[in-house]
Amino acid sequence: MIILGIDPGLSITGFGVIKTQGKTKMKALGWGAVKTSKNKIFSKRLLEIHKNIKEIIKKYKPDRASVEKLYFAKNAKSAMKVGEARGVAVLALESKKIPIFEFTPLEIKQAVVGYGNAKKHQVQVMVKQFLKLDDIPKPVDAADALAAAITCFQTKKFDKTK
């Protein structure tokens, strides 16, 4: 089973891909980030995210996707823009009929670290350990995306399809 994790953002959308075997084995196939320039028109940035996610889907052919849910943000304007970036990523997945599983940051931290209020660095260290990597995946958005994919694999939601 191949799972694509996505940590949505307008400036940086992290992605991470894992391959699973059996009930416990996981291997990282790749990770990275889709970065968009603040100098570009908003709609062009969304299009860039959408196109890149489609390319990632084409390259890795995931069976499932895990997308981080948005949480309450202090700045409503930026939260709406991140929501739109998340929407184009979800659209790319849905257009390829890839089952999508959604998790809050708290659920991801709980699944990966065992503590819902874990710090980002704790998540990164656990991702490195789970996937037996030499270094912590960078950027942080990619580590978060890998954590989302790991969460999908480790939860009961994984057994359900839409």
N, CA, C and O of each residue as an XYZ file, in Angstrom:
648
protein
N       0.846     -1.178      0.000
C       0.000      0.000      0.000
C       0.890      1.240      0.000
O       1.845      1.329      0.772
N       0.574      2.176     -0.856
C       1.311      3.445     -0.923
C       0.387      4.556     -0.432
O      -0.740      4.700     -0.906
N       0.886      5.341      0.530
C       0.100      6.414      1.126
C       0.828      7.733      0.903
O       2.014      7.866      1.205
N       0.093      8.706      0.366
C       0.599     10.063      0.171
C       0.066     10.943      1.290
O      -1.146     11.075      1.460
N       0.967     11.541      2.050
C       0.581     12.487      3.081
C       0.769     13.902      2.577
O       1.735     14.199      1.873
N      -0.165     14.781      2.943
C      -0.086     16.177      2.516
C      -0.303     17.101      3.707
O      -1.267     16.961      4.460
N       0.621     18.053      3.857
C       0.516     19.121      4.845
C       0.270     20.402      4.049
O       1.217     21.022      3.565
N      -1.005     20.803      3.911
C      -1.326     21.911      3.013
C      -0.889     23.277      3.522
O      -0.898     23.555      4.722
N      -0.510     24.112      2.575
C      -0.155     25.493      2.849
C      -0.082     26.254      1.546
O       0.099     25.651      0.488
N      -0.216     27.549      1.600
C      -0.157     28.343      0.375
C       1.288     28.578     -0.062
O       1.612     28.412     -1.238
N       2.143     28.957      0.856
C       3.547     29.173      0.513
C       4.290     27.852      0.355
O       5.099     27.686     -0.558
N       4.001     26.913      1.260
C       4.647     25.603      1.221
C       3.619     24.520      1.520
O       2.994     24.520      2.581
N       3.449     23.604      0.586
C       2.630     22.410      0.795
C       3.588     21.236      0.869
O       4.252     20.895     -0.110
N       3.651     20.622      2.043
C       4.534     19.478      2.212
C       3.888     18.208      1.707
O       2.669     18.046      1.767
N       4.728     17.300      1.203
C       4.220     15.986      0.822
C       5.204     14.925      1.282
O       6.407     15.165      1.385
N       4.667     13.758      1.553
C       5.490     12.624      1.949
C       4.797     11.349      1.505
O       3.579     11.217      1.625
N       5.577     10.418      0.995
C       5.015      9.179      0.469
C       5.659      8.003      1.193
O       6.882      7.901      1.285
N       4.804      7.114      1.705
C       5.312      5.908      2.345
C       4.724      4.676      1.673
O       3.633      4.711      1.105
N       5.480      3.588      1.756
C       4.998      2.287      1.305
C       4.888      1.416      2.545
O       5.801      1.371      3.369
N       3.767      0.725      2.671
C       3.549     -0.110      3.842
C       3.546     -1.573      3.437
O       3.202     -1.933      2.312
N       3.943     -2.404      4.395
C       3.902     -3.851      4.210
C       3.389     -4.455      5.499
O       3.853     -4.110      6.586
N       2.438     -5.352      5.379
C       1.886     -5.979      6.566
C       1.225     -4.956      7.464
O       0.696     -3.945      7.002
N       1.264     -5.240      8.768
C       0.592     -4.363      9.722
C       1.510     -3.337     10.375
O       1.030     -2.415     11.034
N       2.829     -3.484     10.203
C       3.724     -2.560     10.908
C       4.848     -1.969     10.075
O       5.406     -0.946     10.472
N       5.207     -2.550      8.956
C       6.370     -2.065      8.200
C       6.021     -0.860      7.334
O       5.003     -0.831      6.642
N       6.909      0.136      7.399
C       6.763      1.357      6.608
C       8.117      1.738      6.039
O       9.157      1.544      6.668
N       8.077      2.284      4.831
C       9.300      2.752      4.183
C       8.972      4.059      3.465
O       7.951      4.160      2.785
N       9.835      5.053      3.617
C       9.642      6.326      2.918
C      10.071      6.166      1.466
O      11.174      5.699      1.182
N       9.196      6.555      0.557
C       9.529      6.536     -0.873
C      10.022      7.894     -1.352
O      10.807      7.986     -2.296
N       9.553      8.945     -0.693
C       9.963     10.287     -1.083
C       9.231     11.339     -0.285
O       8.197     11.065      0.324
N       9.768     12.539     -0.290
C       9.144     13.665      0.394
C       9.715     14.958     -0.169
O      10.732     14.972     -0.862
N       9.024     16.035      0.153
C       9.466     17.340     -0.316
C       8.386     18.373     -0.100
O       7.503     18.199      0.740
N       8.458     19.447     -0.861
C       7.499     20.532     -0.707
C       7.235     21.215     -2.031
O       8.122     21.353     -2.874
N       6.004     21.636     -2.191
C       5.605     22.473     -3.314
C       5.643     23.901     -2.775
O       4.889     24.246     -1.865
N       6.515     24.719     -3.334
C       6.662     26.095     -2.863
C       6.123     27.051     -3.916
O       6.384     26.902     -5.110
N       5.359     28.043     -3.443
C       4.840     29.057     -4.362
C       5.348     30.432     -3.931
O       5.542     30.695     -2.744
N       5.553     31.282     -4.899
C       6.098     32.618     -4.653
C       5.008     33.598     -4.230
O       3.922     33.627     -4.809
N       5.310     34.384     -3.230
C       4.377     35.422     -2.772
C       4.177     36.489     -3.844
O       3.222     37.262     -3.783
N       5.079     36.531     -4.827
C       4.991     37.530     -5.897
C       3.995     37.132     -6.984
O       3.643     37.948     -7.835
N       3.544     35.883     -6.954
C       2.592     35.421     -7.974
C       1.159     35.748     -7.566
O       0.846     35.892     -6.384
N       0.314     35.857     -8.559
C      -1.120     36.054     -8.330
C      -1.650     34.833     -7.580
O      -1.237     33.706     -7.853
N      -2.559     35.057     -6.642
C      -3.098     34.003     -5.789
C      -3.603     32.809     -6.596
O      -3.273     31.666     -6.279
N      -4.385     33.056     -7.616
C      -4.944     31.955     -8.414
C      -3.852     31.143     -9.106
O      -3.991     29.932     -9.275
N      -2.773     31.803     -9.506
C      -1.641     31.093    -10.138
C      -0.936     30.206     -9.118
O      -0.450     29.127     -9.458
N      -0.881     30.661     -7.872
C      -0.275     29.853     -6.812
C      -1.098     28.589     -6.573
O      -0.548     27.501     -6.397
N      -2.414     28.747     -6.570
C      -3.291     27.582     -6.398
C      -3.114     26.592     -7.544
O      -3.046     25.382     -7.329
N      -3.041     27.113     -8.748
C      -2.847     26.262     -9.916
C      -1.520     25.509     -9.824
O      -1.444     24.331    -10.175
N      -0.487     26.184     -9.357
C       0.824     25.558     -9.200
C       0.771     24.398     -8.191
O       1.349     23.338     -8.430
N       0.082     24.605     -7.078
C      -0.077     23.537     -6.084
C      -0.822     22.367     -6.707
O      -0.405     21.217     -6.566
N      -1.910     22.648     -7.388
C      -2.724     21.602     -8.015
C      -1.907     20.792     -9.016
O      -1.932     19.561     -8.990
N      -1.192     21.473     -9.888
C      -0.374     20.784    -10.905
C       0.706     19.915    -10.269
O       0.939     18.787    -10.702
N       1.362     20.445     -9.243
C       2.429     19.692     -8.584
C       1.891     18.467     -7.858
O       2.511     17.404     -7.901
N       0.759     18.599     -7.200
C       0.167     17.438     -6.520
C      -0.216     16.380     -7.557
O      -0.041     15.186     -7.315
N      -0.731     16.803     -8.694
C      -1.054     15.839     -9.754
C       0.198     15.118    -10.246
O       0.149     13.921    -10.527
N       1.315     15.828    -10.352
C       2.583     15.199    -10.759
C       3.075     14.201     -9.713
O       3.581     13.132    -10.055
N       2.925     14.554     -8.450
C       3.320     13.653     -7.359
C       2.455     12.387     -7.402
O       2.960     11.279     -7.215
N       1.169     12.555     -7.646
C       0.257     11.408     -7.773
C       0.687     10.526     -8.940
O       0.727      9.301     -8.824
N       1.005     11.155    -10.053
C       1.433     10.408    -11.245
C       2.719      9.628    -10.972
O       2.857      8.486    -11.409
N       3.652     10.239    -10.256
C       4.944      9.610     -9.983
C       4.822      8.435     -9.007
O       5.393      7.371     -9.246
N       4.086      8.623     -7.915
C       4.064      7.617     -6.853
C       2.851      6.669     -6.884
O       2.884      5.598     -6.279
N       1.788      7.066     -7.589
C       0.582      6.242     -7.701
C       0.063      5.758     -6.339
O      -0.017      4.554     -6.095
N      -0.288      6.698     -5.460
C      -0.750      6.299     -4.126
C      -2.105      5.592     -4.145
O      -2.965      5.862     -4.983
N      -2.260      4.680     -3.189
C      -3.529      3.971     -3.008
C      -4.449      4.737     -2.063
O      -5.670      4.587     -2.117
N      -3.862      5.550     -1.205
C      -4.567      6.332     -0.204
C      -3.862      7.670     -0.051
O      -2.692      7.824     -0.401
N      -4.607      8.638      0.483
C      -4.004      9.930      0.807
C      -4.448     10.347      2.199
O      -5.575     10.085      2.618
N      -3.547     10.992      2.894
C      -3.817     11.510      4.227
C      -3.540     13.008      4.193
O      -2.422     13.433      3.905
N      -4.551     13.794      4.486
C      -4.420     15.251      4.397
C      -4.678     15.862      5.770
O      -5.676     15.554      6.423
N      -3.769     16.727      6.195
C      -3.945     17.394      7.480
C      -5.117     18.361      7.394
O      -5.217     19.151      6.455
N      -6.001     18.292      8.385
C      -7.123     19.225      8.482
C      -6.609     20.558      8.998
O      -5.608     20.627      9.712
N      -7.312     21.608      8.623
C      -6.960     22.921      9.141
C      -7.455     23.038     10.568
O      -8.492     22.484     10.933
N      -6.705     23.757     11.357
C      -7.144     24.049     12.713
C      -7.379     25.542     12.802
O      -6.999     26.294     11.904
N      -7.995     25.963     13.862
C      -8.314     27.375     14.040
C      -7.052     28.229     13.947
O      -6.032     27.926     14.565
N      -7.140     29.280     13.178
C      -5.996     30.198     13.032
C      -6.415     31.581     13.528
O      -7.587     31.947     13.451
N      -5.454     32.338     14.035
C      -5.734     33.681     14.531
C      -6.095     34.623     13.396
O      -6.934     35.508     13.565
N      -5.466     34.438     12.235
C      -5.696     35.315     11.094
C      -6.651     34.617     10.116
O      -6.259     33.700      9.395
N      -7.897     35.063     10.107
C      -8.919     34.436      9.272
C      -8.588     34.539      7.783
O      -8.864     33.613      7.020
N      -8.007     35.642      7.376
C      -7.669     35.832      5.955
C      -6.650     34.793      5.493
O      -6.819     34.185      4.436
N      -5.597     34.588      6.276
C      -4.589     33.594      5.880
C      -5.149     32.183      6.004
O      -4.802     31.312      5.206
N      -6.010     31.940      6.989
C      -6.626     30.619      7.138
C      -7.477     30.278      5.911
O      -7.490     29.132      5.461
N      -8.177     31.259      5.380
C      -8.998     31.027      4.182
C      -8.109     30.681      2.989
O      -8.449     29.797      2.202
N      -6.991     31.357      2.848
C      -6.082     31.081      1.733
C      -5.468     29.692      1.856
O      -5.331     28.982      0.859
N      -5.101     29.303      3.068
C      -4.570     27.954      3.278
C      -5.671     26.931      2.983
O      -5.404     25.872      2.415
N      -6.895     27.253      3.367
C      -8.032     26.370      3.072
C      -8.225     26.178      1.579
O      -8.548     25.081      1.125
N      -8.028     27.234      0.823
C      -8.145     27.119     -0.631
C      -7.003     26.287     -1.203
O      -7.214     25.506     -2.130
N      -5.802     26.444     -0.663
C      -4.658     25.622     -1.094
C      -4.940     24.150     -0.784
O      -4.667     23.267     -1.597
N      -5.484     23.907      0.390
C      -5.860     22.547      0.780
C      -6.910     22.000     -0.193
O      -6.872     20.833     -0.583
N      -7.831     22.860     -0.566
C      -8.900     22.452     -1.491
C      -8.381     21.999     -2.844
O      -8.877     21.014     -3.391
N      -7.400     22.692     -3.395
C      -6.879     22.287     -4.703
C      -6.086     20.986     -4.595
O      -6.050     20.198     -5.541
N      -5.453     20.761     -3.450
C      -4.745     19.490     -3.236
C      -5.756     18.344     -3.150
O      -5.562     17.288     -3.752
N      -6.824     18.561     -2.405
C      -7.883     17.556     -2.278
C      -8.532     17.300     -3.636
O      -8.840     16.156     -3.971
N      -8.740     18.353     -4.414
C      -9.308     18.211     -5.752
C      -8.432     17.324     -6.637
O      -8.943     16.474     -7.366
N      -7.125     17.523     -6.573
C      -6.203     16.699     -7.365
C      -6.334     15.229     -6.972
O      -6.344     14.356     -7.839
N      -6.434     14.952     -5.686
C      -6.587     13.579     -5.200
C      -7.932     12.987     -5.613
O      -8.008     11.864     -6.112
N      -8.968     13.749     -5.399
C     -10.322     13.268     -5.705
C     -10.500     13.029     -7.202
O     -11.193     12.095     -7.604
N      -9.880     13.865     -8.023
C     -10.010     13.699     -9.475
C      -9.390     12.382     -9.952
O      -9.740     11.875    -11.018
N      -8.469     11.835     -9.156
C      -7.852     10.543     -9.476
C      -8.489      9.407     -8.668
O      -8.002      8.276     -8.671
N      -9.585      9.733     -7.978
C     -10.351      8.754     -7.191
C      -9.519      8.070     -6.104
O      -9.682      6.880     -5.832
N      -8.633      8.841     -5.498
C      -7.795      8.331     -4.407
C      -8.547      8.566     -3.095
O      -8.909      9.702     -2.789
N      -8.785      7.514     -2.325
C      -9.463      7.706     -1.032
C      -8.661      8.660     -0.144
O      -7.443      8.539     -0.012
N      -9.376      9.605      0.455
C      -8.753     10.644      1.260
C      -9.155     10.468      2.720
O     -10.334     10.311      3.039
N      -8.161     10.498      3.593
C      -8.375     10.424      5.027
C      -7.842     11.715      5.625
O      -6.764     12.180      5.253
N      -8.597     12.291      6.551
C      -8.240     13.594      7.093
C      -7.992     13.494      8.596
O      -8.722     12.815      9.319
N      -6.950     14.183      9.048
C      -6.569     14.156     10.451
C      -6.204     15.554     10.917
O      -5.595     16.330     10.180
N      -6.580     15.864     12.142
C      -6.188     17.148     12.729
C      -4.730     17.060     13.170
O      -4.198     15.962     13.333
N      -4.081     18.203     13.364
C      -2.713     18.176     13.888
C      -2.628     17.414     15.220
O      -1.653     16.705     15.468
N      -3.638     17.561     16.065
C      -3.653     16.860     17.342
C      -3.680     15.339     17.137
O      -2.955     14.607     17.812
N      -4.510     14.872     16.213
C      -4.586     13.429     15.924
C      -3.257     12.902     15.383
O      -2.835     11.798     15.724
N      -2.609     13.693     14.546
C      -1.323     13.276     13.969
C      -0.261     13.188     15.062
O       0.488     12.213     15.126
N      -0.196     14.202     15.916
C       0.776     14.178     17.009
C       0.510     13.014     17.950
O       1.443     12.363     18.420
N      -0.751     12.753     18.222
C      -1.138     11.647     19.101
C      -0.692     10.315     18.510
O      -0.160      9.464     19.222
N      -0.908     10.134     17.206
C      -0.566      8.873     16.543
C       0.945      8.666     16.431
O       1.436      7.548     16.586
N       1.668      9.735     16.165
C       3.102      9.612     15.888
C       3.953      9.707     17.156
O       4.937      8.982     17.301
N       3.573     10.600     18.071
C       4.371     10.820     19.277
C       3.717     10.178     20.509
O       4.396      9.806     21.467
N       2.384     10.058     20.462
C       1.672      9.531     21.630
C       1.183     10.628     22.547
O       0.680     10.361     23.639
N       1.332     11.883     22.096
C       0.959     13.038     22.900
C       0.458     14.127     21.956
O       1.201     14.588     21.089
N      -0.797     14.538     22.121
C      -1.423     15.496     21.218
C      -0.846     16.896     21.223
O      -1.046     17.651     20.272
N      -0.128     17.255     22.287
C       0.472     18.584     22.357
C       1.979     18.540     22.133
O       2.710     19.421     22.587
N       2.433     17.511     21.433
C       3.868     17.360     21.155
C       4.378     18.541     20.327
O       3.630     19.159     19.570
N       5.639     18.831     20.488
C       6.296     19.892     19.713
C       6.660     19.355     18.334
O       6.778     18.147     18.129
N       6.834     20.282     17.393
C       7.185     19.891     16.015
C       8.435     19.020     15.960
O       8.485     18.041     15.216
N       9.436     19.378     16.747
C      10.686     18.610     16.725
C      10.456     17.169     17.176
O      11.085     16.249     16.653
N       9.565     16.968     18.137
C       9.263     15.615     18.595
C       8.635     14.791     17.465
O       8.943     13.610     17.303
N       7.764     15.418     16.697
C       7.136     14.745     15.551
C       8.211     14.376     14.534
O       8.228     13.258     14.020
N       9.100     15.309     14.249
C      10.162     15.069     13.267
C      11.054     13.899     13.686
O      11.401     13.054     12.861
N      11.418     13.850     14.952
C      12.275     12.769     15.458
C      11.566     11.419     15.330
O      12.180     10.425     14.943
N      10.282     11.392     15.656
C       9.535     10.130     15.575
C       9.354      9.681     14.125
O       9.412      8.486     13.834
N       9.135     10.629     13.220
C       9.038     10.294     11.788
C      10.343      9.644     11.341
O      10.336      8.617     10.663
N      11.452     10.247     11.724
C      12.771      9.698     11.388
C      12.905      8.269     11.916
O      13.388      7.386     11.206
N      12.482      8.045     13.151
C      12.597      6.715     13.754
C      11.671      5.697     13.092
O      12.094      4.589     12.763
N      10.414      6.075     12.900
C       9.448      5.159     12.278
C       9.921      4.692     10.906
O       9.782      3.521     10.550
N      10.476      5.620     10.148
C      10.851      5.315      8.759
C      12.324      4.933      8.611
O      12.814      4.713      7.503
N      13.019      4.857      9.745
C      14.433      4.450      9.764
C      15.282      5.290      8.802
O      16.047      4.764      7.994
N      15.118      6.608      8.919
C      15.852      7.549      8.074
C      17.140      7.977      8.755
O      17.235      7.947      9.982
N      18.119      8.369      7.981
C      19.388      8.847      8.534
C      19.245     10.233      9.157
O      19.895     10.544     10.155
N      18.394     11.058      8.563
C      18.213     12.433      9.030
C      16.730     12.755      9.120
O      15.891     12.054      8.554
N      16.424     13.815      9.832
C      15.049     14.313      9.902
C      14.681     14.865      8.526
O      15.441     15.643      7.951
N      13.518     14.469      7.991
C      13.111     14.982      6.675
C      12.918     16.496      6.701
O      12.372     17.053      7.654
N      13.374     17.142      5.645
C      13.239     18.593      5.522
C      12.580     18.914      4.202
O      12.744     18.163      3.241
N      11.838     20.004      4.121
C      11.532     20.940      5.182
C      10.557     20.344      6.207
O      10.093     19.214      6.053
N      10.260     21.106      7.235
C       9.382     20.642      8.308
C       8.013     20.231      7.743
O       7.371     19.322      8.270
N       7.576     20.895      6.683
C       6.280     20.573      6.069
C       6.287     19.155      5.492
O       5.264     18.471      5.513
N       7.424     18.720      4.985
C       7.546     17.351      4.462
C       7.497     16.343      5.599
O       6.876     15.289      5.466
N       8.149     16.657      6.720
C       8.095     15.780      7.890
C       6.657     15.674      8.398
O       6.205     14.597      8.785
N       5.950     16.796      8.393
C       4.544     16.788      8.818
C       3.690     15.947      7.870
O       2.779     15.244      8.310
N       3.980     16.017      6.584
C       3.237     15.224      5.600
C       3.514     13.729      5.798
O       2.597     12.911      5.720
N       4.764     13.381      6.050
C       5.092     11.974      6.344
C       4.371     11.523      7.615
O       3.893     10.392      7.692
N       4.295     12.407      8.608
C       3.574     12.083      9.844
C       2.094     11.835      9.556
O       1.482     10.954     10.159
N       1.522     12.612      8.638
C       0.119     12.405      8.255
C      -0.062     11.039      7.592
O      -1.047     10.346      7.850
N       0.884     10.655      6.742
C       0.816      9.343      6.086
C       0.951      8.214      7.111
O       0.230      7.219      7.046
N       1.876      8.375      8.052
C       2.052      7.381      9.111
C       0.773      7.252      9.935
O       0.362      6.144     10.282
N       0.149      8.377     10.244
C      -1.096      8.385     11.011
C      -2.177      7.599     10.279
O      -2.904      6.816     10.892
N      -2.282      7.803      8.994
C      -3.265      7.085      8.191
C      -3.045      5.577      8.312
O      -4.000      4.815      8.465
N      -1.807      5.160      8.244
C      -1.464      3.740      8.338
C      -1.760      3.175      9.727
O      -2.171      2.022      9.855
N      -1.554      3.972     10.747
C      -1.666      3.479     12.117
C      -3.055      3.561     12.736
O      -3.259      3.075     13.848
N      -3.996      4.156     12.052
C      -5.306      4.349     12.664
C      -6.356      3.433     12.072
O      -6.181      2.865     10.994
N      -7.427      3.308     12.788
C      -8.550      2.483     12.334
C      -9.218      3.082     11.098
O      -9.841      2.367     10.312
N      -9.085      4.397     10.932
C      -9.671      5.042      9.759
C      -9.095      4.452      8.469
O      -9.742      4.463      7.421
N      -7.880      3.946      8.567
C      -7.202      3.382      7.385
C      -7.997      2.237      6.777
O      -7.964      2.039      5.562
N      -8.711      1.481      7.603
C      -9.453      0.312      7.126
C     -10.739      0.691      6.395
O     -11.326     -0.132      5.693
N     -11.169      1.927      6.561
C     -12.426      2.371      5.950
C     -12.122      3.080      4.628
O     -11.159      3.841      4.533
N     -12.924      2.833      3.643
C     -12.787      3.547      2.377
C     -14.049      4.331      2.126
O     -15.129      3.991      2.609
N     -13.888      5.384      1.362
C     -15.045      6.255      1.067
C     -15.818      5.707     -0.107
O     -16.823      6.291     -0.512
